[in-house]
Amino acid sequence: MNSEASPPDSLYAAREPIFPRRVKGAFRTLKWWIMGVTLGIYYLTPWIRWDRGPNLPDQAVLVDLAHRRFFFFMVEIWPHEFYFVAGLLIMAGLGLFLFTSALGRVWCGYACPQTVWTDLFILVERWIEGDRNARLRLHRQKWNGEKIRKRLVKWAVWLLIGLATGGAWVFYFTDAPTLARDLVALDAHPVAYLTMAFLTATTFAFGGFAREQICIYACPWPRIQAAMMDADTITIAYREWRGEPRGKLKKGAAAPDAVQGDCIDCMACVNVCPMGIDIRNGQQMACITCGLCIDACNDIMDKIGKPRGLIDYLALTDETAERAGKPPKSVWKHVFRPRTVVYTVLWGGIGIGLIVALFLRTAIDVNITPVRNPLYVTLSDGSIRNTYDMRLRNKHGEARDFHLSVAGDGDLHLSLEGAEALHVSVPANETLTQRVYLTAPAGSAAAQEHRSGLTLWIEDPVSNDRVRQDTIFNGKGN
């Protein structure tokens, strides 16, 4: 017996690059359209203008970190209104749950940024290096002039795409035309250049080299999706009962033998898969349900005179029914079931709530806080005075005067520090901090009670908007 222990087998293996073959079909066409629309939205949105008046930015979509505001066309979100952003994020999560429960990983297969940019990088790779077989040969051959030239050209185009990606991202955070001029003149803030460099590098690495590794190892969604799916979820599957036993198509034969299944083991579904999997082995974590294997298989079925749909979108319950010779459920019965209905109700409820809150909000935001130390001051004439700190925000695009009044005990007297009149002027899109005093005469109910409620009103005479702020008045008590 050899006393020396043999080294254990490595649990890791070097990545084998995947070179998906070009395919035509309905799902490939759909992916082209989605890629074009999503990339167009991402790259062009910062350049859309939206007139909001002389004192506000005219960029349609802008995350204005300097002034702590978010602009989306006619909507303006202030920091204290972050619940709108939180609501949208919750809706995005519920939407992901809904679509995954109904149709599997359609987000991953069609609209995920990793999928979109990987598709774009593969398109560039195919233009420069050729289709699958040509790229395989180039990958395997030794480095020579042709390989160096093609790789350098491909990498240069990838870097330009990555640079455009990073550039588009920073344009969302400041005025795009101004920043573009500053970037070219090398006058932009260093953070802009660092952000662009980081996003360029990550886009280049993730879309060009990591590709399916990001989906399998870095992204948590493949592991979470199982909780969203069940036997009625429509996803991509192979009709094993129809395709097996598989076998090669014999020379001169127009179709497989009667004892042979419809699958001719042509590997077309494997060769077009961007994840490099064989869908005939069943559902796998790596499958992003992009539908390209369906296009490839349908093309082969057309050529050998067999019905389409050997690989198709279907639910596990449909596969069971088809094996027994029964008709599958309709698509709508799969889509509308208790789980998806609950997700839809929650998603729609949050959306309606956000819309209602958006239309109910006013252009005046006020916060009035009683000063706690001291609770009140007894003046020389015996009257009781309370002090309040008011923060008044003007959300209009021009300066406005706001009038203050008090409702409650008629004996209460309102005054403003440093002002004789009961109105204040707030600049456009600014917040004013103002000290406010309320005084109750000696012997009045408010002065004698320990605590009494009151309401302060802030009115905009131009728009006639009124906002109330309920607070308390602290008296001597008994």
Contacts in CASP RR format, 6 or more apart in sequence:
PFRMAT RR
TARGET T0000
AUTHOR 0000-0000-0000
METHOD contacts of the structure
MODEL  1
MNSEASPPDSLYAAREPIFPRRVKGAFRTLKWWIMGVTLGIYYLTPWIRW
DRGPNLPDQAVLVDLAHRRFFFFMVEIWPHEFYFVAGLLIMAGLGLFLFT
SALGRVWCGYACPQTVWTDLFILVERWIEGDRNARLRLHRQKWNGEKIRK
RLVKWAVWLLIGLATGGAWVFYFTDAPTLARDLVALDAHPVAYLTMAFLT
ATTFAFGGFAREQICIYACPWPRIQAAMMDADTITIAYREWRGEPRGKLK
KGAAAPDAVQGDCIDCMACVNVCPMGIDIRNGQQMACITCGLCIDACNDI
MDKIGKPRGLIDYLALTDETAERAGKPPKSVWKHVFRPRTVVYTVLWGGI
GIGLIVALFLRTAIDVNITPVRNPLYVTLSDGSIRNTYDMRLRNKHGEAR
DFHLSVAGDGDLHLSLEGAEALHVSVPANETLTQRVYLTAPAGSAAAQEH
RSGLTLWIEDPVSNDRVRQDTIFNGKGN
15 213 0 8 1.000
17 139 0 8 1.000
18 211 0 8 1.000
18 212 0 8 1.000
18 273 0 8 1.000
18 274 0 8 1.000
18 275 0 8 1.000
18 276 0 8 1.000
19 132 0 8 1.000
19 135 0 8 1.000
19 136 0 8 1.000
19 139 0 8 1.000
20 122 0 8 1.000
20 132 0 8 1.000
20 271 0 8 1.000
20 272 0 8 1.000
20 273 0 8 1.000
20 274 0 8 1.000
20 276 0 8 1.000
20 292 0 8 1.000
21 131 0 8 1.000
21 132 0 8 1.000
21 268 0 8 1.000
21 271 0 8 1.000
21 272 0 8 1.000
21 296 0 8 1.000
22 126 0 8 1.000
22 131 0 8 1.000
22 132 0 8 1.000
22 272 0 8 1.000
23 272 0 8 1.000
23 292 0 8 1.000
23 295 0 8 1.000
23 296 0 8 1.000
23 299 0 8 1.000
24 295 0 8 1.000
24 299 0 8 1.000
25 295 0 8 1.000
25 298 0 8 1.000
25 299 0 8 1.000
26 295 0 8 1.000
27 290 0 8 1.000
27 291 0 8 1.000
27 292 0 8 1.000
27 294 0 8 1.000
27 295 0 8 1.000
28 292 0 8 1.000
28 295 0 8 1.000
30 110 0 8 1.000
31 109 0 8 1.000
31 110 0 8 1.000
31 119 0 8 1.000
31 290 0 8 1.000
31 292 0 8 1.000
34 110 0 8 1.000
34 111 0 8 1.000
34 116 0 8 1.000
35 116 0 8 1.000
35 119 0 8 1.000
35 120 0 8 1.000
38 111 0 8 1.000
38 116 0 8 1.000
39 116 0 8 1.000
39 120 0 8 1.000
42 165 0 8 1.000
42 168 0 8 1.000
43 164 0 8 1.000
43 168 0 8 1.000
45 60 0 8 1.000
45 61 0 8 1.000
45 172 0 8 1.000
46 59 0 8 1.000
46 61 0 8 1.000
46 62 0 8 1.000
46 168 0 8 1.000
46 171 0 8 1.000
46 172 0 8 1.000
46 176 0 8 1.000
47 171 0 8 1.000
47 176 0 8 1.000
47 177 0 8 1.000
48 59 0 8 1.000
48 60 0 8 1.000
48 61 0 8 1.000
49 58 0 8 1.000
49 59 0 8 1.000
49 60 0 8 1.000
50 58 0 8 1.000
50 59 0 8 1.000
50 60 0 8 1.000
50 71 0 8 1.000
50 73 0 8 1.000
50 74 0 8 1.000
51 58 0 8 1.000
52 58 0 8 1.000
52 71 0 8 1.000
52 76 0 8 1.000
52 397 0 8 1.000
53 397 0 8 1.000
54 397 0 8 1.000
54 398 0 8 1.000
55 397 0 8 1.000
55 398 0 8 1.000
55 428 0 8 1.000
55 429 0 8 1.000
56 71 0 8 1.000
56 76 0 8 1.000
56 397 0 8 1.000
56 428 0 8 1.000
56 429 0 8 1.000
57 64 0 8 1.000
57 71 0 8 1.000
57 175 0 8 1.000
59 71 0 8 1.000
59 175 0 8 1.000
59 176 0 8 1.000
60 71 0 8 1.000
60 72 0 8 1.000
60 73 0 8 1.000
61 71 0 8 1.000
61 72 0 8 1.000
61 73 0 8 1.000
61 172 0 8 1.000
62 70 0 8 1.000
62 71 0 8 1.000
62 172 0 8 1.000
62 173 0 8 1.000
62 174 0 8 1.000
62 175 0 8 1.000
63 70 0 8 1.000
63 71 0 8 1.000
63 172 0 8 1.000
63 173 0 8 1.000
64 70 0 8 1.000
64 71 0 8 1.000
64 173 0 8 1.000
64 174 0 8 1.000
65 173 0 8 1.000
66 174 0 8 1.000
67 429 0 8 1.000
68 78 0 8 1.000
68 79 0 8 1.000
69 76 0 8 1.000
69 77 0 8 1.000
69 78 0 8 1.000
69 79 0 8 1.000
69 429 0 8 1.000
70 76 0 8 1.000
70 77 0 8 1.000
70 85 0 8 1.000
71 77 0 8 1.000
75 358 0 8 1.000
76 395 0 8 1.000
77 84 0 8 1.000
77 85 0 8 1.000
78 365 0 8 1.000
78 393 0 8 1.000
78 395 0 8 1.000
80 365 0 8 1.000
81 361 0 8 1.000
83 357 0 8 1.000
84 354 0 8 1.000
84 357 0 8 1.000
84 358 0 8 1.000
87 350 0 8 1.000
87 351 0 8 1.000
87 354 0 8 1.000
88 354 0 8 1.000
90 350 0 8 1.000
91 347 0 8 1.000
91 348 0 8 1.000
91 350 0 8 1.000
91 351 0 8 1.000
91 354 0 8 1.000
94 343 0 8 1.000
94 346 0 8 1.000
94 347 0 8 1.000
94 350 0 8 1.000
95 343 0 8 1.000
95 347 0 8 1.000
96 107 0 8 1.000
96 221 0 8 1.000
97 228 0 8 1.000
97 343 0 8 1.000
98 340 0 8 1.000
98 343 0 8 1.000
98 344 0 8 1.000
98 347 0 8 1.000
99 106 0 8 1.000
99 107 0 8 1.000
100 106 0 8 1.000
100 107 0 8 1.000
100 225 0 8 1.000
100 228 0 8 1.000
100 229 0 8 1.000
100 233 0 8 1.000
101 228 0 8 1.000
101 229 0 8 1.000
101 230 0 8 1.000
101 233 0 8 1.000
101 339 0 8 1.000
101 340 0 8 1.000
101 343 0 8 1.000
102 233 0 8 1.000
102 234 0 8 1.000
102 334 0 8 1.000
102 335 0 8 1.000
102 340 0 8 1.000
103 233 0 8 1.000
103 234 0 8 1.000
103 235 0 8 1.000
103 289 0 8 1.000
103 313 0 8 1.000
103 335 0 8 1.000
104 225 0 8 1.000
104 228 0 8 1.000
104 229 0 8 1.000
104 233 0 8 1.000
104 234 0 8 1.000
104 235 0 8 1.000
104 289 0 8 1.000
105 221 0 8 1.000
105 222 0 8 1.000
105 225 0 8 1.000
105 235 0 8 1.000
105 287 0 8 1.000
105 288 0 8 1.000
105 289 0 8 1.000
106 289 0 8 1.000
107 221 0 8 1.000
108 115 0 8 1.000
108 215 0 8 1.000
108 221 0 8 1.000
108 222 0 8 1.000
108 288 0 8 1.000
108 289 0 8 1.000
108 290 0 8 1.000
109 115 0 8 1.000
109 288 0 8 1.000
109 289 0 8 1.000
109 290 0 8 1.000
109 291 0 8 1.000
110 290 0 8 1.000
112 288 0 8 1.000
114 206 0 8 1.000
114 207 0 8 1.000
114 214 0 8 1.000
114 215 0 8 1.000
114 219 0 8 1.000
115 215 0 8 1.000
115 274 0 8 1.000
115 288 0 8 1.000
115 290 0 8 1.000
117 161 0 8 1.000
117 165 0 8 1.000
117 203 0 8 1.000
117 206 0 8 1.000
117 207 0 8 1.000
118 206 0 8 1.000
118 207 0 8 1.000
118 208 0 8 1.000
118 211 0 8 1.000
118 212 0 8 1.000
118 274 0 8 1.000
119 274 0 8 1.000
120 161 0 8 1.000
121 158 0 8 1.000
121 161 0 8 1.000
121 207 0 8 1.000
121 208 0 8 1.000
121 211 0 8 1.000
122 274 0 8 1.000
124 154 0 8 1.000
124 157 0 8 1.000
124 158 0 8 1.000
124 161 0 8 1.000
125 135 0 8 1.000
125 154 0 8 1.000
125 208 0 8 1.000
126 135 0 8 1.000
128 150 0 8 1.000
128 153 0 8 1.000
128 154 0 8 1.000
128 157 0 8 1.000
129 135 0 8 1.000
129 138 0 8 1.000
129 150 0 8 1.000
129 154 0 8 1.000
132 271 0 8 1.000
138 146 0 8 1.000
138 147 0 8 1.000
138 150 0 8 1.000
141 147 0 8 1.000
155 204 0 8 1.000
158 204 0 8 1.000
158 207 0 8 1.000
158 208 0 8 1.000
159 200 0 8 1.000
159 204 0 8 1.000
161 203 0 8 1.000
161 204 0 8 1.000
162 199 0 8 1.000
162 200 0 8 1.000
162 203 0 8 1.000
162 204 0 8 1.000
163 196 0 8 1.000
163 200 0 8 1.000
165 199 0 8 1.000
165 200 0 8 1.000
165 203 0 8 1.000
166 195 0 8 1.000
166 196 0 8 1.000
166 199 0 8 1.000
166 200 0 8 1.000
166 203 0 8 1.000
167 183 0 8 1.000
167 196 0 8 1.000
167 199 0 8 1.000
169 195 0 8 1.000
169 196 0 8 1.000
169 199 0 8 1.000
170 179 0 8 1.000
170 192 0 8 1.000
170 195 0 8 1.000
170 196 0 8 1.000
171 179 0 8 1.000
171 180 0 8 1.000
179 188 0 8 1.000
179 192 0 8 1.000
182 188 0 8 1.000
182 192 0 8 1.000
183 192 0 8 1.000
183 193 0 8 1.000
183 196 0 8 1.000
206 214 0 8 1.000
207 214 0 8 1.000
210 218 0 8 1.000
211 274 0 8 1.000
212 274 0 8 1.000
212 275 0 8 1.000
212 276 0 8 1.000
212 286 0 8 1.000
215 222 0 8 1.000
215 275 0 8 1.000
215 286 0 8 1.000
215 288 0 8 1.000
216 222 0 8 1.000
216 275 0 8 1.000
216 285 0 8 1.000
216 286 0 8 1.000
222 285 0 8 1.000
222 286 0 8 1.000
223 285 0 8 1.000
229 235 0 8 1.000
230 339 0 8 1.000
231 315 0 8 1.000
231 316 0 8 1.000
231 317 0 8 1.000
232 315 0 8 1.000
232 316 0 8 1.000
232 317 0 8 1.000
232 329 0 8 1.000
232 333 0 8 1.000
232 334 0 8 1.000
232 337 0 8 1.000
233 315 0 8 1.000
233 316 0 8 1.000
233 334 0 8 1.000
234 313 0 8 1.000
234 314 0 8 1.000
234 315 0 8 1.000
234 331 0 8 1.000
234 334 0 8 1.000
234 335 0 8 1.000
235 283 0 8 1.000
235 287 0 8 1.000
235 289 0 8 1.000
235 313 0 8 1.000
235 314 0 8 1.000
235 315 0 8 1.000
236 279 0 8 1.000
236 287 0 8 1.000
236 289 0 8 1.000
236 291 0 8 1.000
236 293 0 8 1.000
236 294 0 8 1.000
236 311 0 8 1.000
236 312 0 8 1.000
236 313 0 8 1.000
237 279 0 8 1.000
237 282 0 8 1.000
237 283 0 8 1.000
237 311 0 8 1.000
237 312 0 8 1.000
237 313 0 8 1.000
237 314 0 8 1.000
237 316 0 8 1.000
237 319 0 8 1.000
238 263 0 8 1.000
238 279 0 8 1.000
238 280 0 8 1.000
238 282 0 8 1.000
238 310 0 8 1.000
238 311 0 8 1.000
239 309 0 8 1.000
239 310 0 8 1.000
239 311 0 8 1.000
239 312 0 8 1.000
239 314 0 8 1.000
239 319 0 8 1.000
239 322 0 8 1.000
240 280 0 8 1.000
240 319 0 8 1.000
241 319 0 8 1.000
241 322 0 8 1.000
241 323 0 8 1.000
242 261 0 8 1.000
242 262 0 8 1.000
242 310 0 8 1.000
242 322 0 8 1.000
243 261 0 8 1.000
243 262 0 8 1.000
243 263 0 8 1.000
243 310 0 8 1.000
244 261 0 8 1.000
244 263 0 8 1.000
245 259 0 8 1.000
245 260 0 8 1.000
245 261 0 8 1.000
246 260 0 8 1.000
246 261 0 8 1.000
246 263 0 8 1.000
246 264 0 8 1.000
246 265 0 8 1.000
246 280 0 8 1.000
247 256 0 8 1.000
247 260 0 8 1.000
247 261 0 8 1.000
247 263 0 8 1.000
247 264 0 8 1.000
247 265 0 8 1.000
248 264 0 8 1.000
248 265 0 8 1.000
249 255 0 8 1.000
249 256 0 8 1.000
249 264 0 8 1.000
249 266 0 8 1.000
249 304 0 8 1.000
250 257 0 8 1.000
254 304 0 8 1.000
254 305 0 8 1.000
255 304 0 8 1.000
255 305 0 8 1.000
255 306 0 8 1.000
256 262 0 8 1.000
256 264 0 8 1.000
256 304 0 8 1.000
256 306 0 8 1.000
262 301 0 8 1.000
262 306 0 8 1.000
262 307 0 8 1.000
262 310 0 8 1.000
263 280 0 8 1.000
263 310 0 8 1.000
264 300 0 8 1.000
264 304 0 8 1.000
266 300 0 8 1.000
268 293 0 8 1.000
268 296 0 8 1.000
268 297 0 8 1.000
268 299 0 8 1.000
268 300 0 8 1.000
269 278 0 8 1.000
269 279 0 8 1.000
269 280 0 8 1.000
269 293 0 8 1.000
269 296 0 8 1.000
269 297 0 8 1.000
269 311 0 8 1.000
270 276 0 8 1.000
270 277 0 8 1.000
270 278 0 8 1.000
270 293 0 8 1.000
271 296 0 8 1.000
272 292 0 8 1.000
272 293 0 8 1.000
272 295 0 8 1.000
272 296 0 8 1.000
273 279 0 8 1.000
273 292 0 8 1.000
273 293 0 8 1.000
274 288 0 8 1.000
274 290 0 8 1.000
274 292 0 8 1.000
275 286 0 8 1.000
275 287 0 8 1.000
275 288 0 8 1.000
276 286 0 8 1.000
277 284 0 8 1.000
277 286 0 8 1.000
277 287 0 8 1.000
279 287 0 8 1.000
279 293 0 8 1.000
279 311 0 8 1.000
280 311 0 8 1.000
289 313 0 8 1.000
291 313 0 8 1.000
293 311 0 8 1.000
294 309 0 8 1.000
294 311 0 8 1.000
294 312 0 8 1.000
294 313 0 8 1.000
297 308 0 8 1.000
297 309 0 8 1.000
297 310 0 8 1.000
297 311 0 8 1.000
298 308 0 8 1.000
298 309 0 8 1.000
298 310 0 8 1.000
298 311 0 8 1.000
301 307 0 8 1.000
301 308 0 8 1.000
301 309 0 8 1.000
301 310 0 8 1.000
302 308 0 8 1.000
314 328 0 8 1.000
315 328 0 8 1.000
315 329 0 8 1.000
315 334 0 8 1.000
317 328 0 8 1.000
317 329 0 8 1.000
318 328 0 8 1.000
318 329 0 8 1.000
318 334 0 8 1.000
321 327 0 8 1.000
321 328 0 8 1.000
321 329 0 8 1.000
322 328 0 8 1.000
362 465 0 8 1.000
362 467 0 8 1.000
363 394 0 8 1.000
363 395 0 8 1.000
363 396 0 8 1.000
363 460 0 8 1.000
363 463 0 8 1.000
363 465 0 8 1.000
364 392 0 8 1.000
364 393 0 8 1.000
364 394 0 8 1.000
364 395 0 8 1.000
364 402 0 8 1.000
364 458 0 8 1.000
364 460 0 8 1.000
364 465 0 8 1.000
364 467 0 8 1.000
365 392 0 8 1.000
365 393 0 8 1.000
365 395 0 8 1.000
365 467 0 8 1.000
366 390 0 8 1.000
366 391 0 8 1.000
366 392 0 8 1.000
366 393 0 8 1.000
366 458 0 8 1.000
366 467 0 8 1.000
366 469 0 8 1.000
367 390 0 8 1.000
367 391 0 8 1.000
367 469 0 8 1.000
368 388 0 8 1.000
368 389 0 8 1.000
368 390 0 8 1.000
368 391 0 8 1.000
368 436 0 8 1.000
368 456 0 8 1.000
368 469 0 8 1.000
368 471 0 8 1.000
369 388 0 8 1.000
369 389 0 8 1.000
369 390 0 8 1.000
369 471 0 8 1.000
370 386 0 8 1.000
370 387 0 8 1.000
370 388 0 8 1.000
370 471 0 8 1.000
370 472 0 8 1.000
370 474 0 8 1.000
371 386 0 8 1.000
371 387 0 8 1.000
371 388 0 8 1.000
371 389 0 8 1.000
375 386 0 8 1.000
375 474 0 8 1.000
375 475 0 8 1.000
376 384 0 8 1.000
376 385 0 8 1.000
376 386 0 8 1.000
376 474 0 8 1.000
376 475 0 8 1.000
376 476 0 8 1.000
377 384 0 8 1.000
377 385 0 8 1.000
377 386 0 8 1.000
377 387 0 8 1.000
378 384 0 8 1.000
378 385 0 8 1.000
378 476 0 8 1.000
379 385 0 8 1.000
379 439 0 8 1.000
381 441 0 8 1.000
381 442 0 8 1.000
382 442 0 8 1.000
383 439 0 8 1.000
383 440 0 8 1.000
383 441 0 8 1.000
383 442 0 8 1.000
383 447 0 8 1.000
384 439 0 8 1.000
384 440 0 8 1.000
384 442 0 8 1.000
384 446 0 8 1.000
384 447 0 8 1.000
384 474 0 8 1.000
384 475 0 8 1.000
384 476 0 8 1.000
385 437 0 8 1.000
385 438 0 8 1.000
385 439 0 8 1.000
385 440 0 8 1.000
386 437 0 8 1.000
386 438 0 8 1.000
386 439 0 8 1.000
386 473 0 8 1.000
386 474 0 8 1.000
386 475 0 8 1.000
387 435 0 8 1.000
387 436 0 8 1.000
387 437 0 8 1.000
388 435 0 8 1.000
388 436 0 8 1.000
388 437 0 8 1.000
388 438 0 8 1.000
388 471 0 8 1.000
389 433 0 8 1.000
389 434 0 8 1.000
389 435 0 8 1.000
389 436 0 8 1.000
390 432 0 8 1.000
390 433 0 8 1.000
390 434 0 8 1.000
390 435 0 8 1.000
390 436 0 8 1.000
391 431 0 8 1.000
391 432 0 8 1.000
391 433 0 8 1.000
391 434 0 8 1.000
392 402 0 8 1.000
392 424 0 8 1.000
392 426 0 8 1.000
392 431 0 8 1.000
392 432 0 8 1.000
392 434 0 8 1.000
392 458 0 8 1.000
393 426 0 8 1.000
393 430 0 8 1.000
393 431 0 8 1.000
393 432 0 8 1.000
394 400 0 8 1.000
394 402 0 8 1.000
394 426 0 8 1.000
394 427 0 8 1.000
394 428 0 8 1.000
394 429 0 8 1.000
394 430 0 8 1.000
394 431 0 8 1.000
394 432 0 8 1.000
395 429 0 8 1.000
396 428 0 8 1.000
396 429 0 8 1.000
396 463 0 8 1.000
397 428 0 8 1.000
397 429 0 8 1.000
398 428 0 8 1.000
399 425 0 8 1.000
399 426 0 8 1.000
399 427 0 8 1.000
399 428 0 8 1.000
400 425 0 8 1.000
400 426 0 8 1.000
400 428 0 8 1.000
400 460 0 8 1.000
400 462 0 8 1.000
401 423 0 8 1.000
401 424 0 8 1.000
401 425 0 8 1.000
401 426 0 8 1.000
401 461 0 8 1.000
402 423 0 8 1.000
402 424 0 8 1.000
402 425 0 8 1.000
402 426 0 8 1.000
402 458 0 8 1.000
402 459 0 8 1.000
402 460 0 8 1.000
403 422 0 8 1.000
403 423 0 8 1.000
403 458 0 8 1.000
403 459 0 8 1.000
403 461 0 8 1.000
404 414 0 8 1.000
404 416 0 8 1.000
404 422 0 8 1.000
404 423 0 8 1.000
404 424 0 8 1.000
404 436 0 8 1.000
404 456 0 8 1.000
404 457 0 8 1.000
404 458 0 8 1.000
404 459 0 8 1.000
405 414 0 8 1.000
405 422 0 8 1.000
405 456 0 8 1.000
405 457 0 8 1.000
405 459 0 8 1.000
406 412 0 8 1.000
406 414 0 8 1.000
406 438 0 8 1.000
406 454 0 8 1.000
406 455 0 8 1.000
406 456 0 8 1.000
406 457 0 8 1.000
407 454 0 8 1.000
407 455 0 8 1.000
407 456 0 8 1.000
407 457 0 8 1.000
408 453 0 8 1.000
408 454 0 8 1.000
408 455 0 8 1.000
409 440 0 8 1.000
409 444 0 8 1.000
409 445 0 8 1.000
409 446 0 8 1.000
409 452 0 8 1.000
409 454 0 8 1.000
409 473 0 8 1.000
411 440 0 8 1.000
411 441 0 8 1.000
411 444 0 8 1.000
411 445 0 8 1.000
411 446 0 8 1.000
412 438 0 8 1.000
412 439 0 8 1.000
412 440 0 8 1.000
412 444 0 8 1.000
412 446 0 8 1.000
412 454 0 8 1.000
412 473 0 8 1.000
413 438 0 8 1.000
413 439 0 8 1.000
413 440 0 8 1.000
413 441 0 8 1.000
414 422 0 8 1.000
414 436 0 8 1.000
414 437 0 8 1.000
414 438 0 8 1.000
414 456 0 8 1.000
415 422 0 8 1.000
415 436 0 8 1.000
415 437 0 8 1.000
415 439 0 8 1.000
416 422 0 8 1.000
416 424 0 8 1.000
416 434 0 8 1.000
416 435 0 8 1.000
416 436 0 8 1.000
416 437 0 8 1.000
417 434 0 8 1.000
417 435 0 8 1.000
417 436 0 8 1.000
417 437 0 8 1.000
424 432 0 8 1.000
424 434 0 8 1.000
426 432 0 8 1.000
436 456 0 8 1.000
438 454 0 8 1.000
438 473 0 8 1.000
440 446 0 8 1.000
440 447 0 8 1.000
440 473 0 8 1.000
440 475 0 8 1.000
441 447 0 8 1.000
445 452 0 8 1.000
446 452 0 8 1.000
446 454 0 8 1.000
446 473 0 8 1.000
446 475 0 8 1.000
447 475 0 8 1.000
447 476 0 8 1.000
448 475 0 8 1.000
448 476 0 8 1.000
448 477 0 8 1.000
448 478 0 8 1.000
449 475 0 8 1.000
449 477 0 8 1.000
450 474 0 8 1.000
450 475 0 8 1.000
450 476 0 8 1.000
450 477 0 8 1.000
450 478 0 8 1.000
451 472 0 8 1.000
451 473 0 8 1.000
451 474 0 8 1.000
451 475 0 8 1.000
452 472 0 8 1.000
452 473 0 8 1.000
452 475 0 8 1.000
453 470 0 8 1.000
453 471 0 8 1.000
453 472 0 8 1.000
453 473 0 8 1.000
454 470 0 8 1.000
454 471 0 8 1.000
454 472 0 8 1.000
454 473 0 8 1.000
455 468 0 8 1.000
455 469 0 8 1.000
455 470 0 8 1.000
455 471 0 8 1.000
456 468 0 8 1.000
456 469 0 8 1.000
456 470 0 8 1.000
456 471 0 8 1.000
457 466 0 8 1.000
457 467 0 8 1.000
457 468 0 8 1.000
457 469 0 8 1.000
458 466 0 8 1.000
458 467 0 8 1.000
458 468 0 8 1.000
458 469 0 8 1.000
459 465 0 8 1.000
459 466 0 8 1.000
459 467 0 8 1.000
460 466 0 8 1.000
END
